[in-house]
């Protein structure tokens, strides 16, 4: 997956994925979550670089088609980030 980020967290997202891959993690499916999060920040015109719990919850709530288990996985990815 091509991790092209455009939102307010683009630098941090790229560095985080690079860090995970450099430490032996495959990080393909997790990258998918972060790519979609980046798209969300662009669509919602998020300009504050404060990564808050409220922002994470709002993003996860927009993912209507995913299971509760996947939502928990997304929350775990964000805690690591």
Backbone torsions as a table, in degrees:
resi	resn	phi	psi	omega
1	UNK	NA	134.2	178.4
2	UNK	-82.4	118.1	-178.3
3	UNK	-93.6	78.0	176.9
4	UNK	-99.7	112.4	-178.5
5	UNK	-106.7	147.3	-177.7
6	UNK	-130.1	-11.1	-174.6
7	UNK	-84.3	-173.0	-175.2
8	UNK	-62.0	-25.5	-178.0
9	UNK	-100.7	17.6	-173.0
10	UNK	-57.2	-43.2	-179.9
11	UNK	-63.9	-47.6	-178.4
12	UNK	-64.6	-40.8	179.3
13	UNK	-63.9	-45.4	177.9
14	UNK	-60.7	-44.4	-180.0
15	UNK	-64.9	-40.0	-179.6
16	UNK	-64.1	-47.3	-179.8
17	UNK	-65.4	-40.0	176.8
18	UNK	-60.6	-44.4	178.1
19	UNK	-58.5	-48.2	-178.7
20	UNK	-62.1	-45.1	-179.9
21	UNK	-66.0	-38.9	178.6
22	UNK	-65.9	-20.0	178.8
23	UNK	-101.1	19.2	171.1
24	UNK	91.1	4.5	179.0
25	UNK	-86.7	139.4	177.6
26	UNK	-66.1	-51.4	171.3
27	UNK	59.5	35.3	176.8
28	UNK	-82.2	-52.9	-177.7
29	UNK	-68.8	-33.6	177.8
30	UNK	-67.4	-35.7	177.5
31	UNK	-61.2	-35.9	178.7
32	UNK	-57.7	-44.0	178.0
33	UNK	-60.0	-45.8	-176.2
34	UNK	-71.1	-33.6	175.6
35	UNK	-63.6	-44.0	178.8
36	UNK	-67.8	-35.6	175.2
37	UNK	-62.2	-42.3	178.1
38	UNK	-60.7	-43.7	177.9
39	UNK	-60.7	-40.1	178.3
40	UNK	-60.9	-44.0	-179.1
41	UNK	-64.4	-32.9	177.8
42	UNK	-71.6	-47.8	-178.7
43	UNK	-60.9	-36.3	-178.0
44	UNK	-91.8	5.5	179.6
45	UNK	53.2	44.3	177.8
46	UNK	-70.2	121.6	-177.8
47	UNK	-114.6	-15.4	178.5
48	UNK	-84.0	133.0	179.9
49	UNK	-89.5	22.9	174.7
50	UNK	-87.0	114.9	179.6
51	UNK	-88.5	93.9	-173.4
52	UNK	-100.5	159.9	175.6
53	UNK	-59.8	-40.8	-179.9
54	UNK	-60.0	-42.7	178.2
55	UNK	-62.8	-43.2	180.0
56	UNK	-63.1	-44.4	-179.6
57	UNK	-63.6	-44.1	178.9
58	UNK	-59.9	-42.2	178.3
59	UNK	-64.0	-49.1	-177.7
60	UNK	-60.8	-37.2	179.1
61	UNK	-65.3	-24.3	178.7
62	UNK	-75.4	-17.0	-178.0
63	UNK	-85.5	74.0	-172.9
64	UNK	-66.4	-30.1	-172.7
65	UNK	-86.4	0.9	-178.2
66	UNK	-100.0	153.6	-178.2
67	UNK	-76.5	166.5	176.6
68	UNK	-61.4	-35.6	178.2
69	UNK	-61.7	-43.5	178.8
70	UNK	-66.7	-38.3	176.4
71	UNK	-59.9	-40.5	177.3
72	UNK	-65.5	-37.3	176.4
73	UNK	-63.2	-44.1	178.2
74	UNK	-59.6	-43.8	179.6
75	UNK	-60.6	-38.9	177.9
76	UNK	-64.5	-41.6	177.9
77	UNK	-60.3	-43.4	-179.4
78	UNK	-68.1	-34.2	176.6
79	UNK	-62.9	-39.8	177.7
80	UNK	-66.6	-40.0	-178.7
81	UNK	-65.7	NA	NA
